[in-house]
């Protein structure tokens, strides 16, 4: 946003020239040139600090994002999944101890130990599911981080853009008030007509309305940040520097390995596992019982084996339903991959055009705004152009500035939309961590 703010300062300086006589305007032109030269030197001497300052700002912002409740909940889900994985490694069945006593003509006592064996490998199925749930929770955490980073940076871009427009419109309003005072004096001196004075009054009224709209937009942008962080005391991130340092250069074949699809991939794996888990959970696990009995003076030792019979229900319908659910999850994965591919194509198409337009705008504003603004002011003061033409020129300069700020914000937002949706943004930030993804 430095360049847009510099442009605002230049245009504001030009506006001041309209209040000066030609001789003073020439002095102001010289001062403006000196200001531009000193600004360029200052920017050059401070350029090496930009990356360091941006890294520090991002690190501070990372600490605030990591403290948000949404990420705390996602991390709690990861810890719960880790504990579930540990629990899944325990044995499925515990042994059973049986004690019995029968009072009859001959008292009898019995003792038995029973153990059911995990013949269907329920333990392994539970471990597989718990591992996939852990991977899914980790993917959900990374996606939450990426989404919050995208939301935070997007809100900051909007805040900076609306604040720049509000500052510019407020400055233009103050200049218009001064111009109205000057025009009133010129009207008394007979230098301009009453109609021209009315045009300047209408210009001031339009600027009052523009300030009102800009104030509303700035409030909305501030509200987004307040909703997210509860404060506006946030580090200033240089989005141009971040964009330059974090290029996103992937080919279409790599889309299936993006973090955004990791959660969907784990859903596919879980659905595929559903049928295997159901087979394991409905398997006929045998139970072995070792018993000892004393009846009177007789001692007895027994060994029993029991196996459930899947006669009335073999669970084939339930297994078929679980298998079909896996097919549905695969199709959902493909739909998500297609949507992400379309988003990547849109980004690839729009980003170069936005960057080119932004560079063209910079060159045109820097190359002609100063000369044009000074010329318009001088011509109006000399009576060479009418007040309506002068005001039209002012409006065009204002429209150019506002269009530039919106174009700059759109350039950053287009990048944020892609890296946020793809899940890559978390890995580009100080707290980010990349996760390997295997496609189904």
C-alpha positions as a Markdown table, in Angstrom:
| # | Residue | x | y | z |
|---|---|---|---|---|
| 1 | Unk | 0.0 | 0.0 | 0.0 |
| 2 | Unk | 3.1 | 2.3 | 0.2 |
| 3 | Unk | 2.7 | 3.3 | -3.5 |
| 4 | Unk | -1.0 | 4.1 | -3.2 |
| 5 | Unk | -0.4 | 6.2 | -0.2 |
| 6 | Unk | 2.4 | 8.0 | -2.0 |
| 7 | Unk | 0.1 | 8.6 | -4.9 |
| 8 | Unk | -2.5 | 10.1 | -2.4 |
| 9 | Unk | 0.2 | 12.5 | -1.1 |
| 10 | Unk | 1.1 | 13.6 | -4.7 |
| 11 | Unk | -2.6 | 14.1 | -5.6 |
| 12 | Unk | -3.2 | 16.0 | -2.3 |
| 13 | Unk | -0.2 | 18.2 | -3.1 |
| 14 | Unk | -1.7 | 18.9 | -6.6 |
| 15 | Unk | -4.9 | 19.8 | -4.9 |
| 16 | Unk | -3.1 | 22.4 | -2.8 |
| 17 | Unk | -1.8 | 24.1 | -5.9 |
| 18 | Unk | -5.3 | 25.1 | -7.0 |
| 19 | Unk | -5.4 | 27.5 | -4.0 |
| 20 | Unk | -2.1 | 29.3 | -5.0 |
| 21 | Unk | -1.3 | 32.0 | -7.5 |
| 22 | Unk | 0.8 | 30.9 | -10.4 |
| 23 | Unk | 4.1 | 32.1 | -8.8 |
| 24 | Unk | 3.4 | 30.2 | -5.7 |
| 25 | Unk | 2.3 | 27.2 | -7.7 |
| 26 | Unk | 5.7 | 27.2 | -9.4 |
| 27 | Unk | 7.4 | 27.2 | -6.0 |
| 28 | Unk | 5.1 | 24.3 | -5.0 |
| 29 | Unk | 6.1 | 22.4 | -8.1 |
| 30 | Unk | 9.7 | 22.7 | -7.2 |
| 31 | Unk | 9.0 | 21.6 | -3.6 |
| 32 | Unk | 7.0 | 18.7 | -5.0 |
| 33 | Unk | 9.9 | 17.6 | -7.1 |
| 34 | Unk | 12.2 | 17.9 | -4.2 |
| 35 | Unk | 9.8 | 15.9 | -2.1 |
| 36 | Unk | 9.6 | 13.2 | -4.8 |
| 37 | Unk | 13.4 | 13.0 | -5.0 |
| 38 | Unk | 13.8 | 12.8 | -1.2 |
| 39 | Unk | 11.0 | 10.2 | -1.0 |
| 40 | Unk | 12.8 | 8.0 | -3.6 |
| 41 | Unk | 16.1 | 8.2 | -1.7 |
| 42 | Unk | 14.3 | 7.4 | 1.5 |
| 43 | Unk | 12.6 | 4.4 | -0.1 |
| 44 | Unk | 15.9 | 3.2 | -1.5 |
| 45 | Unk | 17.7 | 3.4 | 1.8 |
| 46 | Unk | 14.9 | 1.6 | 3.6 |
| 47 | Unk | 14.3 | -1.1 | 1.0 |
| 48 | Unk | 16.7 | -3.6 | 2.7 |
| 49 | Unk | 14.6 | -3.4 | 5.9 |
| 50 | Unk | 11.3 | -4.4 | 4.3 |
| 51 | Unk | 11.8 | -8.1 | 4.3 |
| 52 | Unk | 13.0 | -8.1 | 7.9 |
| 53 | Unk | 10.1 | -5.9 | 9.0 |
| 54 | Unk | 7.6 | -8.1 | 7.2 |
| 55 | Unk | 8.9 | -11.3 | 8.7 |
| 56 | Unk | 8.6 | -9.7 | 12.2 |
| 57 | Unk | 5.1 | -8.6 | 11.4 |
| 58 | Unk | 4.1 | -12.0 | 10.1 |
| 59 | Unk | 5.6 | -13.7 | 13.2 |
| 60 | Unk | 3.6 | -11.4 | 15.5 |
| 61 | Unk | 0.4 | -12.0 | 13.5 |
| 62 | Unk | 1.1 | -15.7 | 13.6 |
| 63 | Unk | 1.1 | -15.7 | 17.4 |
| 64 | Unk | -2.3 | -13.9 | 17.4 |
| 65 | Unk | -3.8 | -16.3 | 14.9 |
| 66 | Unk | -2.5 | -19.4 | 16.7 |
| 67 | Unk | -4.2 | -18.1 | 19.9 |
| 68 | Unk | -7.6 | -18.0 | 18.2 |
| 69 | Unk | -10.3 | -20.5 | 19.7 |
| 70 | Unk | -10.9 | -22.1 | 16.3 |
| 71 | Unk | -7.3 | -23.4 | 16.1 |
| 72 | Unk | -7.3 | -24.4 | 19.8 |
| 73 | Unk | -10.3 | -26.6 | 19.0 |
| 74 | Unk | -8.6 | -28.1 | 16.0 |
| 75 | Unk | -5.5 | -28.8 | 18.0 |
| 76 | Unk | -7.6 | -30.4 | 20.7 |
| 77 | Unk | -9.1 | -32.7 | 18.0 |
| 78 | Unk | -5.6 | -33.7 | 17.0 |
| 79 | Unk | -4.7 | -34.6 | 20.6 |
| 80 | Unk | -7.9 | -36.6 | 21.0 |
| 81 | Unk | -7.1 | -38.5 | 17.7 |
| 82 | Unk | -3.6 | -39.3 | 19.0 |
| 83 | Unk | -5.1 | -40.7 | 22.2 |
| 84 | Unk | -7.7 | -42.7 | 20.2 |
| 85 | Unk | -4.8 | -44.2 | 18.2 |
| 86 | Unk | -3.0 | -45.2 | 21.4 |
| 87 | Unk | -6.2 | -46.7 | 22.8 |
| 88 | Unk | -6.8 | -48.6 | 19.5 |
| 89 | Unk | -3.5 | -50.5 | 20.1 |
| 90 | Unk | -4.9 | -52.2 | 23.2 |
| 91 | Unk | -6.4 | -55.7 | 23.2 |
| 92 | Unk | -10.1 | -55.9 | 22.1 |
| 93 | Unk | -11.2 | -58.6 | 24.6 |
| 94 | Unk | -10.3 | -59.0 | 28.3 |
| 95 | Unk | -10.3 | -62.5 | 29.9 |
| 96 | Unk | -13.4 | -63.4 | 32.0 |
| 97 | Unk | -13.2 | -65.1 | 35.3 |
| 98 | Unk | -16.2 | -67.3 | 36.4 |
| 99 | Unk | -16.8 | -68.5 | 40.0 |
| 100 | Unk | -19.7 | -70.8 | 40.9 |
| 101 | Unk | -21.2 | -72.6 | 43.9 |
| 102 | Unk | -24.1 | -75.0 | 44.1 |
| 103 | Unk | -25.7 | -76.2 | 47.3 |
| 104 | Unk | -27.3 | -79.6 | 46.9 |
| 105 | Unk | -27.0 | -83.1 | 48.3 |
| 106 | Unk | -23.5 | -82.8 | 47.2 |
| 107 | Unk | -22.0 | -79.3 | 47.1 |
| 108 | Unk | -20.1 | -78.3 | 44.0 |
| 109 | Unk | -17.7 | -75.6 | 43.2 |
| 110 | Unk | -16.5 | -74.4 | 39.9 |
| 111 | Unk | -13.9 | -72.0 | 38.6 |
| 112 | Unk | -13.5 | -71.0 | 34.9 |
| 113 | Unk | -11.4 | -68.6 | 32.8 |
| 114 | Unk | -12.7 | -67.5 | 29.4 |
| 115 | Unk | -11.0 | -65.7 | 26.6 |
| 116 | Unk | -12.4 | -64.5 | 23.3 |
| 117 | Unk | -9.9 | -64.3 | 20.5 |
| 118 | Unk | -9.8 | -61.5 | 18.0 |
| 119 | Unk | -10.2 | -63.8 | 15.0 |
| 120 | Unk | -11.5 | -61.1 | 12.7 |
| 121 | Unk | -8.6 | -58.7 | 13.6 |
| 122 | Unk | -10.8 | -56.0 | 15.1 |
| 123 | Unk | -7.7 | -54.5 | 16.7 |
| 124 | Unk | -6.0 | -53.8 | 13.4 |
| 125 | Unk | -9.2 | -52.4 | 11.9 |
| 126 | Unk | -9.5 | -50.0 | 14.9 |
| 127 | Unk | -5.9 | -49.0 | 14.6 |
| 128 | Unk | -6.3 | -48.3 | 10.9 |
| 129 | Unk | -9.4 | -46.2 | 11.5 |
| 130 | Unk | -7.7 | -44.3 | 14.4 |
| 131 | Unk | -4.7 | -43.5 | 12.2 |
| 132 | Unk | -6.8 | -42.2 | 9.4 |
| 133 | Unk | -8.8 | -40.1 | 11.9 |
| 134 | Unk | -5.5 | -38.6 | 13.2 |
| 135 | Unk | -4.4 | -37.8 | 9.7 |
| 136 | Unk | -7.8 | -36.2 | 9.0 |
| 137 | Unk | -7.6 | -34.1 | 12.2 |
| 138 | Unk | -4.1 | -32.9 | 11.2 |
| 139 | Unk | -5.3 | -32.0 | 7.8 |
| 140 | Unk | -8.3 | -30.2 | 9.3 |
| 141 | Unk | -5.9 | -28.2 | 11.5 |
| 142 | Unk | -3.8 | -27.2 | 8.6 |
| 143 | Unk | -6.8 | -26.1 | 6.6 |
| 144 | Unk | -8.1 | -24.1 | 9.5 |
| 145 | Unk | -4.8 | -22.4 | 9.8 |
| 146 | Unk | -4.7 | -21.6 | 6.1 |
| 147 | Unk | -8.3 | -20.3 | 6.2 |
| 148 | Unk | -7.7 | -18.1 | 9.2 |
| 149 | Unk | -4.5 | -16.7 | 7.6 |
| 150 | Unk | -6.5 | -16.0 | 4.4 |
| 151 | Unk | -9.3 | -14.3 | 6.3 |
| 152 | Unk | -6.9 | -12.2 | 8.4 |
| 153 | Unk | -4.8 | -11.0 | 5.5 |
| 154 | Unk | -7.9 | -10.4 | 3.4 |
| 155 | Unk | -9.4 | -8.3 | 6.1 |
| 156 | Unk | -6.1 | -6.4 | 6.5 |
| 157 | Unk | -6.0 | -5.7 | 2.7 |
| 158 | Unk | -9.5 | -4.4 | 2.9 |
| 159 | Unk | -8.7 | -2.2 | 5.9 |
| 160 | Unk | -5.6 | -0.7 | 4.2 |
| 161 | Unk | -7.4 | -0.1 | 1.0 |
| 162 | Unk | -10.5 | 1.5 | 2.6 |
| 163 | Unk | -8.3 | 3.6 | 4.9 |
| 164 | Unk | -6.3 | 4.9 | 2.0 |
| 165 | Unk | -9.5 | 5.8 | 0.1 |
| 166 | Unk | -10.9 | 7.5 | 3.2 |
| 167 | Unk | -7.7 | 9.5 | 3.8 |
| 168 | Unk | -7.7 | 10.6 | 0.2 |
| 169 | Unk | -11.3 | 11.6 | 0.1 |
| 170 | Unk | -11.1 | 13.4 | 3.4 |
| 171 | Unk | -8.1 | 15.3 | 2.1 |
| 172 | Unk | -9.9 | 16.2 | -1.1 |
| 173 | Unk | -12.8 | 17.4 | 0.9 |
| 174 | Unk | -10.7 | 19.8 | 2.9 |
| 175 | Unk | -9.0 | 21.0 | -0.3 |
| 176 | Unk | -12.5 | 21.5 | -1.8 |
| 177 | Unk | -13.5 | 23.6 | 1.2 |
| 178 | Unk | -10.5 | 25.8 | 0.7 |
| 179 | Unk | -11.2 | 26.0 | -3.0 |
| 180 | Unk | -14.8 | 27.1 | -2.3 |
| 181 | Unk | -13.5 | 29.9 | -0.1 |
| 182 | Unk | -11.1 | 31.0 | -2.9 |
| 183 | Unk | -13.9 | 30.7 | -5.5 |
| 184 | Unk | -16.2 | 32.9 | -3.3 |
| 185 | Unk | -13.5 | 35.6 | -3.2 |
| 186 | Unk | -13.0 | 35.3 | -7.0 |
| 187 | Unk | -16.7 | 35.6 | -7.5 |
| 188 | Unk | -16.8 | 38.9 | -5.5 |
| 189 | Unk | -13.9 | 40.1 | -7.7 |
| 190 | Unk | -15.8 | 39.2 | -10.8 |
| 191 | Unk | -13.3 | 36.6 | -12.0 |
| 192 | Unk | -15.8 | 33.7 | -12.1 |
| 193 | Unk | -19.6 | 33.6 | -12.5 |
| 194 | Unk | -22.2 | 32.5 | -10.0 |
| 195 | Unk | -22.7 | 29.3 | -12.0 |
| 196 | Unk | -19.1 | 28.4 | -11.6 |
| 197 | Unk | -19.3 | 29.0 | -7.9 |
| 198 | Unk | -22.3 | 26.7 | -7.8 |
| 199 | Unk | -20.3 | 24.0 | -9.5 |
| 200 | Unk | -17.6 | 24.2 | -6.9 |
| 201 | Unk | -20.3 | 24.0 | -4.2 |
| 202 | Unk | -21.7 | 20.9 | -5.9 |
| 203 | Unk | -18.2 | 19.4 | -6.0 |
| 204 | Unk | -17.8 | 19.9 | -2.3 |
| 205 | Unk | -21.2 | 18.3 | -1.7 |
| 206 | Unk | -20.1 | 15.3 | -3.8 |
| 207 | Unk | -16.9 | 15.0 | -1.8 |
| 208 | Unk | -18.9 | 15.1 | 1.5 |
| 209 | Unk | -20.9 | 12.1 | 0.2 |
| 210 | Unk | -17.8 | 10.3 | -0.9 |
| 211 | Unk | -16.2 | 10.8 | 2.5 |
| 212 | Unk | -19.4 | 9.3 | 4.0 |
| 213 | Unk | -19.3 | 6.2 | 1.8 |
| 214 | Unk | -15.6 | 5.8 | 2.4 |
| 215 | Unk | -16.2 | 6.0 | 6.2 |
| 216 | Unk | -18.8 | 3.2 | 6.0 |
| 217 | Unk | -16.4 | 1.0 | 4.0 |
| 218 | Unk | -13.6 | 1.6 | 6.4 |
| 219 | Unk | -15.9 | 0.8 | 9.4 |
| 220 | Unk | -16.9 | -2.5 | 7.7 |
| 221 | Unk | -13.3 | -3.4 | 7.1 |
| 222 | Unk | -12.4 | -2.6 | 10.7 |
| 223 | Unk | -15.4 | -4.7 | 11.9 |
| 224 | Unk | -14.0 | -7.8 | 10.0 |
| 225 | Unk | -10.8 | -7.5 | 11.9 |
| 226 | Unk | -12.5 | -6.8 | 15.2 |
| 227 | Unk | -14.7 | -9.9 | 14.7 |
| 228 | Unk | -11.7 | -12.0 | 14.1 |
| 229 | Unk | -9.2 | -10.7 | 16.6 |
| 230 | Unk | -11.1 | -8.4 | 18.9 |
| 231 | Unk | -8.6 | -5.6 | 18.4 |
| 232 | Unk | -7.3 | -3.3 | 15.7 |
| 233 | Unk | -3.8 | -3.3 | 17.2 |
| 234 | Unk | -2.3 | -5.5 | 14.6 |
| 235 | Unk | 1.1 | -5.6 | 12.9 |
| 236 | Unk | 1.2 | -4.0 | 9.4 |
| 237 | Unk | 1.9 | -6.6 | 6.7 |
| 238 | Unk | 3.4 | -5.5 | 3.4 |
| 239 | Unk | 1.3 | -7.5 | 1.0 |
| 240 | Unk | 3.4 | -6.6 | -2.0 |
| 241 | Unk | 6.5 | -7.9 | -0.3 |
| 242 | Unk | 4.6 | -11.1 | 0.9 |
| 243 | Unk | 3.4 | -11.7 | -2.7 |
| 244 | Unk | 6.9 | -11.3 | -4.1 |
| 245 | Unk | 8.4 | -13.6 | -1.5 |
| 246 | Unk | 5.7 | -16.3 | -1.7 |
| 247 | Unk | 5.2 | -17.3 | -5.3 |
| 248 | Unk | 2.8 | -20.1 | -6.0 |
| 249 | Unk | 4.1 | -21.9 | -9.1 |
| 250 | Unk | 2.6 | -25.4 | -9.5 |
| 251 | Unk | 1.4 | -27.3 | -12.5 |
| 252 | Unk | -2.0 | -28.9 | -12.9 |
| 253 | Unk | -0.7 | -32.4 | -12.1 |
| 254 | Unk | 0.3 | -31.2 | -8.6 |
| 255 | Unk | -3.2 | -30.2 | -7.6 |
| 256 | Unk | -4.1 | -33.6 | -6.4 |
| 257 | Unk | -1.3 | -33.3 | -3.8 |
| 258 | Unk | -2.4 | -30.0 | -2.4 |
| 259 | Unk | -3.2 | -29.8 | 1.4 |
| 260 | Unk | -6.8 | -28.9 | 0.6 |
| 261 | Unk | -7.5 | -32.4 | -0.7 |
| 262 | Unk | -5.8 | -34.2 | 2.2 |
| 263 | Unk | -9.0 | -34.1 | 4.3 |
| 264 | Unk | -11.0 | -35.4 | 1.3 |
| 265 | Unk | -8.5 | -38.1 | 0.7 |
| 266 | Unk | -8.7 | -39.3 | 4.4 |
| 267 | Unk | -12.5 | -39.3 | 4.0 |
| 268 | Unk | -12.1 | -41.7 | 1.0 |
| 269 | Unk | -9.8 | -43.9 | 3.0 |
| 270 | Unk | -12.1 | -44.0 | 6.0 |
| 271 | Unk | -15.0 | -44.9 | 3.7 |
| 272 | Unk | -13.0 | -47.6 | 2.1 |
| 273 | Unk | -12.1 | -48.9 | 5.6 |
| 274 | Unk | -15.8 | -48.9 | 6.6 |
| 275 | Unk | -16.5 | -52.2 | 4.8 |
| 276 | Unk | -13.3 | -53.8 | 6.3 |
| 277 | Unk | -14.1 | -52.6 | 9.7 |
| 278 | Unk | -17.7 | -53.9 | 9.5 |
| 279 | Unk | -16.4 | -57.3 | 8.4 |
| 280 | Unk | -14.0 | -57.3 | 11.4 |
| 281 | Unk | -16.7 | -56.2 | 13.8 |
| 282 | Unk | -19.2 | -58.8 | 12.7 |
| 283 | Unk | -16.7 | -61.6 | 12.5 |
| 284 | Unk | -17.3 | -64.9 | 14.4 |
| 285 | Unk | -14.7 | -64.6 | 17.1 |
| 286 | Unk | -14.3 | -67.9 | 19.1 |
| 287 | Unk | -14.3 | -68.0 | 22.9 |
| 288 | Unk | -12.2 | -70.6 | 24.7 |
| 289 | Unk | -13.2 | -71.5 | 28.3 |
| 290 | Unk | -11.0 | -73.4 | 30.7 |
| 291 | Unk | -12.9 | -74.6 | 33.8 |
| 292 | Unk | -12.3 | -76.6 | 37.0 |
| 293 | Unk | -15.1 | -78.1 | 39.1 |
| 294 | Unk | -15.3 | -80.0 | 42.4 |
| 295 | Unk | -18.4 | -82.0 | 43.1 |
| 296 | Unk | -18.2 | -83.8 | 46.4 |
| 297 | Unk | -15.0 | -85.8 | 46.2 |
| 298 | Unk | -14.8 | -85.6 | 42.4 |
| 299 | Unk | -12.5 | -83.1 | 40.6 |
| 300 | Unk | -13.3 | -82.2 | 37.1 |
| 301 | Unk | -11.4 | -80.2 | 34.4 |
| 302 | Unk | -13.2 | -78.9 | 31.3 |
| 303 | Unk | -12.4 | -77.1 | 28.1 |
| 304 | Unk | -15.1 | -75.4 | 26.0 |
| 305 | Unk | -15.0 | -73.7 | 22.7 |
| 306 | Unk | -17.9 | -71.5 | 21.4 |
| 307 | Unk | -18.2 | -69.9 | 18.0 |
| 308 | Unk | -21.0 | -67.6 | 17.0 |
| 309 | Unk | -23.0 | -68.7 | 13.9 |
| 310 | Unk | -23.9 | -66.1 | 11.4 |
| 311 | Unk | -27.0 | -67.9 | 10.2 |
| 312 | Unk | -29.8 | -65.5 | 10.7 |
| 313 | Unk | -27.8 | -62.5 | 9.7 |
| 314 | Unk | -24.5 | -62.6 | 7.7 |
| 315 | Unk | -24.4 | -58.7 | 7.5 |
| 316 | Unk | -23.9 | -58.8 | 3.8 |
| 317 | Unk | -26.3 | -56.0 | 3.2 |
| 318 | Unk | -24.6 | -53.7 | 5.7 |
| 319 | Unk | -21.2 | -54.5 | 4.1 |
| 320 | Unk | -22.6 | -53.7 | 0.7 |
| 321 | Unk | -23.9 | -50.4 | 2.0 |
| 322 | Unk | -20.5 | -49.6 | 3.5 |
| 323 | Unk | -18.8 | -50.4 | 0.2 |
| 324 | Unk | -21.2 | -48.1 | -1.7 |
| 325 | Unk | -20.4 | -45.3 | 0.7 |
| 326 | Unk | -16.7 | -45.7 | -0.2 |
| 327 | Unk | -17.6 | -45.2 | -3.9 |
| 328 | Unk | -19.6 | -42.1 | -3.0 |
| 329 | Unk | -16.6 | -40.7 | -1.1 |
| 330 | Unk | -14.3 | -41.3 | -4.1 |
| 331 | Unk | -16.7 | -39.3 | -6.3 |
| 332 | Unk | -16.8 | -36.5 | -3.8 |
| 333 | Unk | -13.0 | -36.4 | -3.8 |
| 334 | Unk | -13.0 | -36.1 | -7.6 |
| 335 | Unk | -15.6 | -33.3 | -7.4 |
| 336 | Unk | -13.4 | -31.4 | -4.9 |
| 337 | Unk | -10.4 | -32.0 | -7.1 |
| 338 | Unk | -12.3 | -30.6 | -10.1 |
| 339 | Unk | -13.4 | -27.5 | -8.1 |
| 340 | Unk | -9.8 | -26.9 | -7.0 |
| 341 | Unk | -8.5 | -27.3 | -10.5 |
| 342 | Unk | -11.0 | -24.7 | -11.7 |
| 343 | Unk | -9.9 | -22.3 | -9.0 |
| 344 | Unk | -6.3 | -22.8 | -10.0 |
| 345 | Unk | -7.1 | -22.1 | -13.6 |
| 346 | Unk | -9.0 | -18.9 | -12.6 |
| 347 | Unk | -6.0 | -17.8 | -10.6 |
| 348 | Unk | -3.6 | -18.6 | -13.4 |
| 349 | Unk | -5.7 | -16.6 | -15.8 |
| 350 | Unk | -6.5 | -13.6 | -13.7 |
| 351 | Unk | -3.2 | -13.0 | -11.7 |
| 352 | Unk | -1.0 | -12.0 | -14.7 |
| 353 | Unk | -3.6 | -9.7 | -16.0 |
| 354 | Unk | -4.1 | -8.0 | -12.7 |
| 355 | Unk | -0.4 | -7.6 | -12.2 |
| 356 | Unk | 0.0 | -6.1 | -15.7 |
| 357 | Unk | -2.9 | -3.7 | -15.1 |
| 358 | Unk | -1.4 | -2.7 | -11.7 |
| 359 | Unk | 2.0 | -2.0 | -13.2 |
| 360 | Unk | 0.4 | 0.0 | -16.1 |
| 361 | Unk | -1.6 | 2.0 | -13.6 |
| 362 | Unk | 1.5 | 2.8 | -11.5 |
| 363 | Unk | 3.4 | 4.0 | -14.6 |
| 364 | Unk | 0.6 | 6.2 | -15.8 |
| 365 | Unk | -0.1 | 7.8 | -12.4 |
| 366 | Unk | 3.6 | 8.4 | -11.7 |
| 367 | Unk | 4.3 | 9.6 | -15.2 |
| 368 | Unk | 1.4 | 12.0 | -15.8 |
| 369 | Unk | -0.5 | 12.8 | -12.6 |
| 370 | Unk | 1.9 | 15.5 | -11.3 |
| 371 | Unk | 2.2 | 17.3 | -14.7 |
| 372 | Unk | -1.5 | 17.1 | -15.4 |
| 373 | Unk | -2.6 | 18.2 | -11.9 |
| 374 | Unk | -0.3 | 21.2 | -12.0 |
| 375 | Unk | -1.3 | 22.1 | -15.5 |
| 376 | Unk | -5.0 | 22.0 | -14.6 |
| 377 | Unk | -4.6 | 24.2 | -11.6 |
| 378 | Unk | -2.5 | 26.7 | -13.5 |
| 379 | Unk | -4.9 | 26.8 | -16.4 |
| 380 | Unk | -7.9 | 27.3 | -14.2 |
| 381 | Unk | -6.3 | 30.1 | -12.2 |
| 382 | Unk | -5.3 | 31.8 | -15.5 |
| 383 | Unk | -8.8 | 31.4 | -16.8 |
| 384 | Unk | -7.7 | 29.2 | -19.7 |
| 385 | Unk | -10.1 | 26.4 | -18.8 |
| 386 | Unk | -13.6 | 26.6 | -17.4 |
| 387 | Unk | -14.4 | 25.6 | -13.8 |
| 388 | Unk | -16.4 | 22.7 | -15.1 |
| 389 | Unk | -13.4 | 21.4 | -17.1 |
| 390 | Unk | -11.2 | 21.9 | -14.0 |
| 391 | Unk | -13.6 | 20.0 | -11.8 |
| 392 | Unk | -13.9 | 17.2 | -14.4 |
| 393 | Unk | -10.1 | 16.9 | -14.4 |
| 394 | Unk | -10.0 | 16.7 | -10.6 |
| 395 | Unk | -12.7 | 13.9 | -10.7 |
| 396 | Unk | -10.7 | 12.0 | -13.2 |
| 397 | Unk | -7.6 | 12.1 | -11.0 |
| 398 | Unk | -9.7 | 11.0 | -8.0 |
| 399 | Unk | -11.2 | 8.2 | -10.0 |
| 400 | Unk | -7.7 | 7.1 | -11.1 |
| 401 | Unk | -6.5 | 6.9 | -7.5 |
| 402 | Unk | -9.5 | 5.0 | -6.2 |
| 403 | Unk | -9.3 | 2.6 | -9.2 |
| 404 | Unk | -5.7 | 2.0 | -8.4 |
| 405 | Unk | -6.3 | 1.2 | -4.8 |
| 406 | Unk | -9.1 | -1.2 | -5.8 |
| 407 | Unk | -6.9 | -2.9 | -8.4 |
| 408 | Unk | -4.1 | -3.3 | -5.9 |
| 409 | Unk | -6.4 | -4.8 | -3.4 |
| 410 | Unk | -7.9 | -7.2 | -6.0 |
| 411 | Unk | -4.4 | -8.3 | -7.0 |
| 412 | Unk | -3.7 | -9.4 | -3.4 |
| 413 | Unk | -7.2 | -10.8 | -2.9 |
| 414 | Unk | -6.9 | -13.0 | -6.0 |
| 415 | Unk | -3.7 | -14.5 | -4.6 |
| 416 | Unk | -5.2 | -14.9 | -1.1 |
| 417 | Unk | -8.3 | -16.6 | -2.6 |
| 418 | Unk | -6.1 | -19.3 | -4.3 |
| 419 | Unk | -3.6 | -20.0 | -1.5 |
| 420 | Unk | -6.3 | -20.0 | 1.1 |
| 421 | Unk | -8.5 | -22.4 | -0.8 |
| 422 | Unk | -5.6 | -24.7 | -1.8 |
| 423 | Unk | -4.4 | -24.9 | 1.8 |
| 424 | Unk | -0.9 | -23.6 | 0.8 |
| 425 | Unk | -1.1 | -20.4 | 2.8 |
| 426 | Unk | -0.3 | -22.0 | 6.2 |
| 427 | Unk | 2.9 | -23.5 | 4.8 |
| 428 | Unk | 4.0 | -20.0 | 3.5 |
| 429 | Unk | 3.6 | -18.4 | 6.9 |
| 430 | Unk | 6.0 | -18.6 | 9.9 |
| 431 | Unk | 3.8 | -21.1 | 11.7 |
| 432 | Unk | 3.0 | -23.2 | 8.6 |
| 433 | Unk | 4.0 | -26.8 | 8.0 |
| 434 | Unk | 3.7 | -28.7 | 4.9 |
| 435 | Unk | 2.0 | -32.2 | 4.9 |
| 436 | Unk | 2.6 | -34.9 | 2.3 |
| 437 | Unk | -0.5 | -36.1 | 0.6 |
| 438 | Unk | -1.0 | -39.3 | -1.2 |
| 439 | Unk | -3.8 | -39.4 | -3.8 |
| 440 | Unk | -6.2 | -42.3 | -4.0 |
